[in-house]
Amino acid sequence: MDKTILVVEVTDYSWGKSYSIKKHATTLDKASEYLVSLKNLNDNDQITFELFNRFGQFEVEEIQKVANDNK
């Protein structure tokens, strides 16, 4: 099954939040690259960017590659 990670723009208004998909990626590395780029270009305090997968939002503090021991 293909996995898709969405980079979502969250705009905070006085009446609530608005969500808009800005980018999508098939790997966490690529999604994180998009996320960092969008955060660096953002100068609006009311706009944030978050990562979502099919299970919902998740936080990424640090991206690390982990070796797969199952060969």
MODELLER restraints for C-alpha pairs under 7 A, 6 or more apart:
rsr = mdl.restraints
at = mdl.atoms
rsr.add(forms.Gaussian(group=physical.xy_distance, feature=features.Distance(at['CA:3:A'], at['CA:26:A']), mean=5.73, stdev=0.5))
rsr.add(forms.Gaussian(group=physical.xy_distance, feature=features.Distance(at['CA:4:A'], at['CA:24:A']), mean=6.57, stdev=0.5))
rsr.add(forms.Gaussian(group=physical.xy_distance, feature=features.Distance(at['CA:4:A'], at['CA:25:A']), mean=5.69, stdev=0.5))
rsr.add(forms.Gaussian(group=physical.xy_distance, feature=features.Distance(at['CA:4:A'], at['CA:26:A']), mean=4.76, stdev=0.5))
rsr.add(forms.Gaussian(group=physical.xy_distance, feature=features.Distance(at['CA:4:A'], at['CA:53:A']), mean=6.40, stdev=0.5))
rsr.add(forms.Gaussian(group=physical.xy_distance, feature=features.Distance(at['CA:5:A'], at['CA:24:A']), mean=5.61, stdev=0.5))
rsr.add(forms.Gaussian(group=physical.xy_distance, feature=features.Distance(at['CA:5:A'], at['CA:25:A']), mean=5.28, stdev=0.5))
rsr.add(forms.Gaussian(group=physical.xy_distance, feature=features.Distance(at['CA:5:A'], at['CA:26:A']), mean=6.05, stdev=0.5))
rsr.add(forms.Gaussian(group=physical.xy_distance, feature=features.Distance(at['CA:5:A'], at['CA:31:A']), mean=6.45, stdev=0.5))
rsr.add(forms.Gaussian(group=physical.xy_distance, feature=features.Distance(at['CA:5:A'], at['CA:51:A']), mean=6.71, stdev=0.5))
rsr.add(forms.Gaussian(group=physical.xy_distance, feature=features.Distance(at['CA:5:A'], at['CA:52:A']), mean=5.76, stdev=0.5))
rsr.add(forms.Gaussian(group=physical.xy_distance, feature=features.Distance(at['CA:5:A'], at['CA:53:A']), mean=4.75, stdev=0.5))
rsr.add(forms.Gaussian(group=physical.xy_distance, feature=features.Distance(at['CA:6:A'], at['CA:21:A']), mean=6.61, stdev=0.5))
rsr.add(forms.Gaussian(group=physical.xy_distance, feature=features.Distance(at['CA:6:A'], at['CA:23:A']), mean=6.02, stdev=0.5))
rsr.add(forms.Gaussian(group=physical.xy_distance, feature=features.Distance(at['CA:6:A'], at['CA:24:A']), mean=4.46, stdev=0.5))
rsr.add(forms.Gaussian(group=physical.xy_distance, feature=features.Distance(at['CA:6:A'], at['CA:25:A']), mean=6.55, stdev=0.5))
rsr.add(forms.Gaussian(group=physical.xy_distance, feature=features.Distance(at['CA:6:A'], at['CA:51:A']), mean=5.66, stdev=0.5))
rsr.add(forms.Gaussian(group=physical.xy_distance, feature=features.Distance(at['CA:6:A'], at['CA:52:A']), mean=5.11, stdev=0.5))
rsr.add(forms.Gaussian(group=physical.xy_distance, feature=features.Distance(at['CA:6:A'], at['CA:53:A']), mean=6.22, stdev=0.5))
rsr.add(forms.Gaussian(group=physical.xy_distance, feature=features.Distance(at['CA:7:A'], at['CA:21:A']), mean=6.05, stdev=0.5))
rsr.add(forms.Gaussian(group=physical.xy_distance, feature=features.Distance(at['CA:7:A'], at['CA:22:A']), mean=5.75, stdev=0.5))
rsr.add(forms.Gaussian(group=physical.xy_distance, feature=features.Distance(at['CA:7:A'], at['CA:23:A']), mean=5.07, stdev=0.5))
rsr.add(forms.Gaussian(group=physical.xy_distance, feature=features.Distance(at['CA:7:A'], at['CA:24:A']), mean=5.89, stdev=0.5))
rsr.add(forms.Gaussian(group=physical.xy_distance, feature=features.Distance(at['CA:7:A'], at['CA:31:A']), mean=6.64, stdev=0.5))
rsr.add(forms.Gaussian(group=physical.xy_distance, feature=features.Distance(at['CA:7:A'], at['CA:35:A']), mean=6.36, stdev=0.5))
rsr.add(forms.Gaussian(group=physical.xy_distance, feature=features.Distance(at['CA:7:A'], at['CA:49:A']), mean=6.62, stdev=0.5))
rsr.add(forms.Gaussian(group=physical.xy_distance, feature=features.Distance(at['CA:7:A'], at['CA:50:A']), mean=5.78, stdev=0.5))
rsr.add(forms.Gaussian(group=physical.xy_distance, feature=features.Distance(at['CA:7:A'], at['CA:51:A']), mean=4.82, stdev=0.5))
rsr.add(forms.Gaussian(group=physical.xy_distance, feature=features.Distance(at['CA:7:A'], at['CA:52:A']), mean=6.54, stdev=0.5))
rsr.add(forms.Gaussian(group=physical.xy_distance, feature=features.Distance(at['CA:8:A'], at['CA:19:A']), mean=6.44, stdev=0.5))
rsr.add(forms.Gaussian(group=physical.xy_distance, feature=features.Distance(at['CA:8:A'], at['CA:20:A']), mean=5.50, stdev=0.5))
rsr.add(forms.Gaussian(group=physical.xy_distance, feature=features.Distance(at['CA:8:A'], at['CA:21:A']), mean=4.43, stdev=0.5))
rsr.add(forms.Gaussian(group=physical.xy_distance, feature=features.Distance(at['CA:8:A'], at['CA:22:A']), mean=5.60, stdev=0.5))
rsr.add(forms.Gaussian(group=physical.xy_distance, feature=features.Distance(at['CA:8:A'], at['CA:49:A']), mean=5.50, stdev=0.5))
rsr.add(forms.Gaussian(group=physical.xy_distance, feature=features.Distance(at['CA:8:A'], at['CA:50:A']), mean=5.29, stdev=0.5))
rsr.add(forms.Gaussian(group=physical.xy_distance, feature=features.Distance(at['CA:8:A'], at['CA:51:A']), mean=6.19, stdev=0.5))
rsr.add(forms.Gaussian(group=physical.xy_distance, feature=features.Distance(at['CA:9:A'], at['CA:19:A']), mean=5.70, stdev=0.5))
rsr.add(forms.Gaussian(group=physical.xy_distance, feature=features.Distance(at['CA:9:A'], at['CA:20:A']), mean=5.10, stdev=0.5))
rsr.add(forms.Gaussian(group=physical.xy_distance, feature=features.Distance(at['CA:9:A'], at['CA:21:A']), mean=6.15, stdev=0.5))
rsr.add(forms.Gaussian(group=physical.xy_distance, feature=features.Distance(at['CA:9:A'], at['CA:22:A']), mean=6.30, stdev=0.5))
rsr.add(forms.Gaussian(group=physical.xy_distance, feature=features.Distance(at['CA:9:A'], at['CA:47:A']), mean=6.71, stdev=0.5))
rsr.add(forms.Gaussian(group=physical.xy_distance, feature=features.Distance(at['CA:9:A'], at['CA:48:A']), mean=5.87, stdev=0.5))
rsr.add(forms.Gaussian(group=physical.xy_distance, feature=features.Distance(at['CA:9:A'], at['CA:49:A']), mean=4.58, stdev=0.5))
rsr.add(forms.Gaussian(group=physical.xy_distance, feature=features.Distance(at['CA:9:A'], at['CA:50:A']), mean=6.63, stdev=0.5))
rsr.add(forms.Gaussian(group=physical.xy_distance, feature=features.Distance(at['CA:10:A'], at['CA:17:A']), mean=6.59, stdev=0.5))
rsr.add(forms.Gaussian(group=physical.xy_distance, feature=features.Distance(at['CA:10:A'], at['CA:18:A']), mean=5.71, stdev=0.5))
rsr.add(forms.Gaussian(group=physical.xy_distance, feature=features.Distance(at['CA:10:A'], at['CA:19:A']), mean=4.79, stdev=0.5))
rsr.add(forms.Gaussian(group=physical.xy_distance, feature=features.Distance(at['CA:10:A'], at['CA:20:A']), mean=6.66, stdev=0.5))
rsr.add(forms.Gaussian(group=physical.xy_distance, feature=features.Distance(at['CA:10:A'], at['CA:47:A']), mean=5.63, stdev=0.5))
rsr.add(forms.Gaussian(group=physical.xy_distance, feature=features.Distance(at['CA:10:A'], at['CA:48:A']), mean=5.19, stdev=0.5))
rsr.add(forms.Gaussian(group=physical.xy_distance, feature=features.Distance(at['CA:10:A'], at['CA:49:A']), mean=5.84, stdev=0.5))
rsr.add(forms.Gaussian(group=physical.xy_distance, feature=features.Distance(at['CA:11:A'], at['CA:17:A']), mean=5.58, stdev=0.5))
rsr.add(forms.Gaussian(group=physical.xy_distance, feature=features.Distance(at['CA:11:A'], at['CA:18:A']), mean=5.10, stdev=0.5))
rsr.add(forms.Gaussian(group=physical.xy_distance, feature=features.Distance(at['CA:11:A'], at['CA:19:A']), mean=6.53, stdev=0.5))
rsr.add(forms.Gaussian(group=physical.xy_distance, feature=features.Distance(at['CA:11:A'], at['CA:46:A']), mean=5.66, stdev=0.5))
rsr.add(forms.Gaussian(group=physical.xy_distance, feature=features.Distance(at['CA:11:A'], at['CA:47:A']), mean=4.53, stdev=0.5))
rsr.add(forms.Gaussian(group=physical.xy_distance, feature=features.Distance(at['CA:11:A'], at['CA:48:A']), mean=6.56, stdev=0.5))
rsr.add(forms.Gaussian(group=physical.xy_distance, feature=features.Distance(at['CA:12:A'], at['CA:18:A']), mean=6.60, stdev=0.5))
rsr.add(forms.Gaussian(group=physical.xy_distance, feature=features.Distance(at['CA:12:A'], at['CA:46:A']), mean=5.19, stdev=0.5))
rsr.add(forms.Gaussian(group=physical.xy_distance, feature=features.Distance(at['CA:12:A'], at['CA:47:A']), mean=6.42, stdev=0.5))
rsr.add(forms.Gaussian(group=physical.xy_distance, feature=features.Distance(at['CA:24:A'], at['CA:31:A']), mean=6.70, stdev=0.5))
rsr.add(forms.Gaussian(group=physical.xy_distance, feature=features.Distance(at['CA:25:A'], at['CA:31:A']), mean=5.25, stdev=0.5))
rsr.add(forms.Gaussian(group=physical.xy_distance, feature=features.Distance(at['CA:35:A'], at['CA:49:A']), mean=6.63, stdev=0.5))
rsr.add(forms.Gaussian(group=physical.xy_distance, feature=features.Distance(at['CA:39:A'], at['CA:49:A']), mean=6.64, stdev=0.5))
rsr.add(forms.Gaussian(group=physical.xy_distance, feature=features.Distance(at['CA:51:A'], at['CA:57:A']), mean=5.84, stdev=0.5))
rsr.add(forms.Gaussian(group=physical.xy_distance, feature=features.Distance(at['CA:51:A'], at['CA:58:A']), mean=6.04, stdev=0.5))
rsr.add(forms.Gaussian(group=physical.xy_distance, feature=features.Distance(at['CA:52:A'], at['CA:58:A']), mean=6.07, stdev=0.5))
